[in-house]
Amino acid sequence: MKRKIYLLFLLFFIFSYVGGQCYIDIISPSGGDTTIMPGDSVHLLADGDCNLLTDNRFLDGTIGAGWSSTGASPVFSNPCGRGLDSTYLWVSTTTDAPRIVETKDFGVYSTSCNIRWYMRYGAQPHVGPCKDPDGPDEGVELQFSTDSGASWTTFSGVNEYAVGQNYYTDNGGPPGDDFLGVTTTPGSGGQWHPHGDVSVDMYDSLPYLPSDANWSYLFWHEYENSMPPAAIAPQTRFRWVQFSNSGLGWDAWGIDRVRIDCPGNFSVAWSHGSQQMDGGVVSPATTTTYNVMILDTTGHSAIASVTIYVDSTITELSQQQSGRKHIQIYPNPGEGVFNLDIQDFPRGHVSVCVFNLEGQKIMCRELENSGDNGHTHTLDLSGQPKGMYLVRINGDDMLITKRTVIQ
């Protein structure tokens, strides 16, 4: 008898590109799951998001592309001790007023968007780069503008200080060094006014002073605000502004880890027509590339692609013999234990061997086949790693290769 042997090689390549503030990855098919026989199907599934408009941590020692300052002369040399990361933005104690740090424009589409940042005021009792703000009018306000900065609105709501544990570590640096906090409830609102001057006597009480929640604004803590309806616009910018100060060497403050996100701010499109992360089941007959794009309302996008190359080599076998088989492996994909259903095989011994994609033989079993009524056997691969395996069933004058996937 002549035989027909299907030798199937499938190469799998995934390309992904992250643009702007979006990302997307193809998570299925992956690994061995991408090797298919003619007529088999592939499940396309992607994962991505465009929720992050900015995450500015000032790690490169600059204010950030598109951001600006007025009267603030920001520095990134950590003049007031250790911060949350390797560097932070600290406003210089110049004579200028107001002192302003301003973001670029963002597309803010929903009140579900929010802005988060870390902030602290100086805590030094003497004039210098870390001098504390000592008057109620020398605090910082958070504002937004939807008309390119022509007019500004202060965030409303209860002006709450952050709540959490405050820590002071004296590492031999200047007073105010290492004022770190662990935030349990972020601060909120639009204005945070100081209570008064930090006196030298207060430093005599350290580390007891940090336990006083009224002084949490002297420590690095997180603040958070949801977007008010008036801030919803295709071009919204934000600024931290200190309108008043006592002059050179007075009333210092800084910010760090500025994050603006808008959950669910995107649409998805696959090249084969699906508009969901779940691209559905496809059955490519030839080499096919599937692309998926994620796009947000501000024009940021990301693309991922999976290319499947199918190379079938066929030798001759009579059509009659090729029709005399019925093999099922289920569940497929499965978790490692499979049912092997053999029907329409000649009565007698049948060998079943399993190979991984490197061609290594994993196991072989000799089975007794009962003939036309068929037989169901258990194939236990539960000890093998996840991926694709080839199952070769060899009987009298018959060789069949199937695939199974452990997921």
N, C-alpha and C positions, 0 to 999 in steps of 0.2 A: 504494500500500500504506500501511496505517496502521502506526504504530510505537509501541512501548511503550518508554519511557525511564525507567529507574530512577534517580532522583536521591536519593542517600542521604547524609544528614548525621548524623554521630555526634559527640556531645559527650562528653568524658571528664573526670571529676572524681574525684580521689583525696583522701580525708580520712584523716588518721592522728592518733592521740592517744597520747601517751606517759604512762603512769601509773606512779607508784612507780619501781621500778628495772627496768622492762621497756620494750622498744621493739619495734615491728613496722612494716614498710613493704610495700606491694604493689609488686613489681618487674616483674611481667608480668600484664596488658597494660600497656604504657606508650607514650607518644608516639603515632606514627601506627599502631602495631600495634593500636590500639583501634578503628579504623574497619573495620567488617565489612559484608558484604552479607548479605541474608537467607539463612539456611542455613549460613553460615560459622560457625566455631568460635573460641573464645577460650581461651587457656591461662592459668590463674590460678596465680600463684607469689608467695609472700611470703618475707620474710626478717626475722628478729628474734631476740631473746634475752632472758633474764631472769637472766643469770649474775651481775650486779653487785648485791650487797646494800648496799654503801656505797662511796663514794669521797670521803672527807672531806679537803679540802685547806685548810680554815680560811680561805678566801679572803675571806669576809665579816667577818673579825675577831671571830668568835664560836666557841665550842666546838662548836656544831652542835645542831640540834633533837634533843631526847631524850638528849643526852650530858650528863655531869655531872662535877664534880671535888670532891675533898675534900682540904683542906689544901694544894692546889696553887696556887690563885690564878693561873690561867694568864693570860698576856698575849700579845698578838698584834702588838706594836710592834717586832719584830725586834731585841731588845736585845743579841743576840750576833752581829750582822753579817748579811750577806746569806744568804738561804736558797735553797731550790730554786725557790720561786715568790715571789709578792709578799709573802706573810706565812706564818708558821708558829705552832704552839702552843709556847710556852715556859713552863716551870713556874717560878714565882717562888721565890726562895730565902728562904722564910719560916721561922719557927721550928717550924711544924707538922710532925708526923710521925704517920702516913705521909702522903706526898704522892701523890694518886691522880687519874688521868684515866680515866673510865669511859664506855663506849659504851652505847647503848640495846640492847634485845633484838633479835636477828635469828633467823629461821628457818634453821637449819643442818641440812641434810638428808643430807649425805654426807661421807665422809672425803676426797672429791675437792675439797671446798671448801678454801680457804686464806685466810690473812690476811697482808697485806703492809703494810709501813709503813717510813718513813724515821725515823731517830733519831740523835741525837748528844748527847754530854755536854758540859758546859762545859769550856773549855780555858784558863781564866784563872788564873794562879798566885796572884793576890791576891783577897781577899774582895770580892765584888760579884755582880752578876746573872749572870755567866758563870763563876763559880768552879767549877773541876773537882772532881768527887767524888774524895776522896783515901783512902778506906778501902774494903776489899773488901766490906763490908756496906752500902755506900752506892750500890750499883748499882740498876738498874731490873729488875723482873720483869714478865713477861706472864702473865696468868691468865685463866681463864674460869669462868663460873658458869651453871648451868642451872636455878637455883632463885631467880631474882630477886635474886641477890646475898647470899643467906643463907650460902652457903659458896662458897669459891673454890679452884681447882686451878691450880697453876703448870704451864705447858707443860713437858713433859719432853723428853728428847733431849740431844744434845751441844750445849752452850752455846758456839756458834761466833761469833766476831766476823766482820763482813763483810770480804771481801777485795776490793781494788781500789786504784786510784791515789788518793792523798790530795793535796789542793792547799791551800796557804795563800797568800792574797793580802793583803798589808798595804796597805789603802786609807786609812791614816791614822786608822783607828778604834781601839777598845780592843783589847788583846791577846785573841786568840780570834776576831777578825773574819774572816769569809769562810773558814771551815773547810768546804770542799766536797769531796766524794768522788765518784769514778766507780766504781760497784760492778760487779765482774765476777762475784763469788759472794756472794749475800746471806747475811747472818748468820742464825742459827737457834737454836732452843732456847727457854729460858724465863727465864734469868738471865744478866746480863752484868755481871760484877764489875770495877771499876777495878783497875788494877795498883798505883797509888800516886799520890802528889802530883805534879802538873806544876810543876816548879820554874822559877825565873827563868832558871836556866842552860839549861834546855831551849829557851827562846825564843832564846837566843843561837845555837842550832844550826839554827833554821829557815832555809831550807825543807827541811833534811835530815831533820828529825824525821818529817815526813809519810810518808817512804818506809818507816818501821818499821811493819809490819803489826800489831804488838802495841798500837799506839796508834790504830787505825782507829776506835775508838768515840768519839774526840774530833771526828770529822768526820761530815757528813751522809752516811749510807750506808743502803742498803736491807736490810731484814730480812724473812724469810718463814718461815711455818710452815704445814704441812698440819694439818687438823683431826684430833685424836685421836678415837677412837670415843666416849669419854666426853663429848665436846663436842657430839655429834649430838643435837639437841633442837629442839622448835618455838620455844623462847625461850632463846637463848644470848647472853650478853653478855660483854664482854671489858674488861680494865683493865690499865693500866700503873701499877705501884705501886713507890714507893721507900720502904721501911720505915724506914730510918734516915738521918739527916743530922746535920751538926755544928752546925746552928743558922742564925741569920740571916746571909744573905750567903754561904752555903756550898752546894756540891754541886748544881749546876744541870744541867738536861737538858731536852730538848724532842722533839716528834714532829711528823711531817708526812706528807701523802699516805697516809692510812690507807685501805686498800682491802680489802674482803672479797668474794670471788666464789665462786660455786658453778656450774660449767659444767653446762649441760643441765637446769637446774632449772625446767622449764616444760612445759605442754601447749598444743596448738593446736586451734582449732575454727573451721571456716568455716560460714557461714549455710546453705550448700547441702549440708552433711553431711560434707565431708572433714575429717579430723583430722590433716593433715600440712601442712607448709609448702607443698608442691606440691599446690595445690587441684585439679589435673586440668583436663581440657578440658570447657568448657561451651558450649552453643549457645543463647544467649538469643534468643527470638523477639520479645520486646517489651522495653521499658525495664526494666532489672533492676539492683538494687543488691546487690552481694556484700560481705559483712562477714567479717572474720577477727579473732579474738581470741587473744591469748597470755596465759597465766595461770600464775603460779608458785605454789609451795606456801605462801607467806606471804600470798597474797591480792593481790599486786601484779599489775596487768594493763595491757594496751595494746590498742587497737583501730585497725584500718585499714579503709577502705571504698572501693570503686570503683563508681561509678554510670555506666551506659552508657545514653544516650538514643538511641533509633533512630527516625528520622522518614523514612518511605517515601512518596514521591509517585509515583503510577502514572498514566500516560495510556493511552489505548486502543491496542491492537495485536491483530491477529487471533492466536488461539491457534496456528493453523497456522504462521504465520511465526515466532512465538517458539520453536517447536520445532525450526526448521531451523538449529541451531547446535550446535557442539561445540568449545569453546575450553578449553585447559588451559595454565596457566603453572606451571612447576615448575623447580627446587625452590622452594617457597613456604611459609614465608619462605626467603630465600636470602641469599647474601653479595654479590649484585649482578649476577651473570650468570645469566640465566634462559632456559629453553626455552619457546618459544611454539608450541603445537601447535594448528593450525587445521584443522578438519574440517567437512564438511557445509555449507561456504560455496559460493555460486555461483562458478563458474570466472571468473577475471579478476583485476583489480587489487584489492588490499586495502591500506588505509592503517592504520598503527598509530601512535598518538600517546600519549605518556606525559606526565601532569600531576602536579605535587605537590599537596599539600592546600591551598595558597594559590591554586590555579588556574593557576599558571604552567606553560607548555608546556616540557617538558624536552627532548623530541626527537620527531621524526616520521620514519617510514620508509614507503616504498611497497614492498609485497611482491607477488609473483606467486603466486596461489593456483591449485593444479592441479585443484581440484574435489573430488569426493566422496572420493577417496583421501587428501586432506589433505596438509599440508606442515608440517614443523617448522623453525622459525627461531630464531636466537639473538638475545636481547634483552640488550644489555650496558648496565647501569646502574652499573657498578663505580665510576665517578667521582662518584656522588651520595652525599649523606649518608644515614645510617641513618634509616629511617622508612617511612611508608606512601605508595604511589603508585597512581594510577589509570591503567589502560591501556585506551584506547579503540580498538576494532577496527571499522573502517568499510568495508563492502563494498556491492555493489549491493543497494539496498533493505534493508540490515541494519546496525544499529548496536548493538554490544555493549560494555559497560564492565565490566572486571574489576579486581581490586585485587591488588597484590603488595607484599611487605614486604622491605626490606633490613634485615638484623639484624647 
